[in-house]
Amino acid sequence: MFKVANPVGSAMFAVMNTTSEHDRNLAAKLRSLSIEPAAFKTEPPEPHARRRMIPGAMLGLAATVSLAVVLYGPEMLGRIETALAGFSGNDLAISAYGVEAPAKGGAAVEGVRFPADDGVKSTVASTREITGSGYVVAPDIATVFSKYEGRIVAVEVEAGDRVAAGQVLVRLDDAGARFSLRGAEKSGRAAVLAVDARNIELAQARSSLVRTERLAGREAMSAQALEQAKTAFDTAENAALQARQDVEKAELDIDKAREQVEALTVRAPISGTVTWLAAHVGDTVLSREDSVREDESLLIITDTTSLVIDADVAEANIALMRAGLSGEAVLDSFPGQPFAVEVSKIAPVISREKGTVTLRLSLSQPPSGLRPFMAARIRLLVGEGSTGAHHPPTSFEAPAVGLRTSG
């Protein structure tokens, strides 16, 4: 009895033979893609376990490919071969731990790709940059008041004028001061006349005493008469001395009255520029003792030839600050014209409200047109590299956490 061949079984047998042939071809291709060990090897942890994992992974991959060929046909094998060829052509190694990038000396760092080493060394100096902000200030500034009350009769300057020390700024008038001077001068003349009279009396008393003493020596004058002559002389001498003191007091009164009159002519205490002017002809001004606010002054003179910058930096930088530290500054008014600055003074106290310390910086060749109260920004370089140029790193460094080398 003849048995009918089972067409389904035959087909399955043919597919299995084809699959086995593909498996053999795939295994051969995988063996050709194996990676030779590097010349310089570093022993990773558990090397034997890793080597056992690689064949197992290859067998699993072969079984997966076989199943894909059965389900999707022979064209799937071509796609897989193309993908494997792509992996074999790049510079990455395939391991059981993931994708590895070649590292220096033949080692590989997992999960990170490093730029090629071009031989350029980083020259980053241990330099720290400190920034701050502040304003241009004038250390020499004079707020001019009137020492005595008076009425302004003349203003000799205008805002923006350059003045020299001692130059007349404002003239005031005070009739009371003039009268006081005239009265003091008359009192002084009277005191001088009194001195002359007392000197005459003193001379007469001296002459009488000498004559009485001569007569008393001849016993032609009583002792009582001699005593009276001595008393008269002492009295005249004291009167002459008092008269001379009255003259000195009169001279002081004259000097005081004259100083008050002269103070009505207000002069510049320093050389500089008139930066604020509030004096007007006809105004009555108060004396300095009664003028306690700046807006009650006549004018303000600023020495603009010695301007500096007062800038605030963070309190945390106080340990790095020192006199002579150099840097640069730029003004908001002249953003494209930076200039050199140098720390000349450090404030002795810290601002509790702002948490900053104030630095006073001297300027070197600032822009023309520099004026007080201009906003400024500063930059100081401190550390070992503060005297040279600061070079940025040539490449970004990969983080050290989680990196591992493999052979």
Salt bridges, closest charged atoms under 4 A:
ASP91 OD2 - ARG113 NH1 3.08
GLU100 OE2 - ARG50 NH2 2.98
GLU110 OE2 - ARG404 NH2 2.34
ASP117 OD2 - LYS104 NZ 3.35
GLU129 OE1 - ARG379 NH1 3.03
GLU156 OE2 - ARG171 NE 3.29
ASP173 OD1 - ARG178 NH1 2.25
GLU185 OE2 - ARG258 NH2 3.72
GLU201 OE2 - ARG198 NH1 3.98
ASP253 OD2 - LYS249 NZ 3.31
ASP255 OD1 - ARG258 NH1 3.53
GLU259 OE2 - LYS147 NZ 2.98
ASP283 OD2 - HIS280 ND1 3.58
ASP295 OD1 - ARG293 NE 3.20
GLU296 OE2 - ARG293 NH2 3.32
ASP310 OD2 - ARG360 NH2 2.84
ASP312 OD2 - LYS354 NZ 2.60
GLU328 OE2 - ARG379 NH2 2.91
ASP332 OD1 - ARG377 NE 3.34
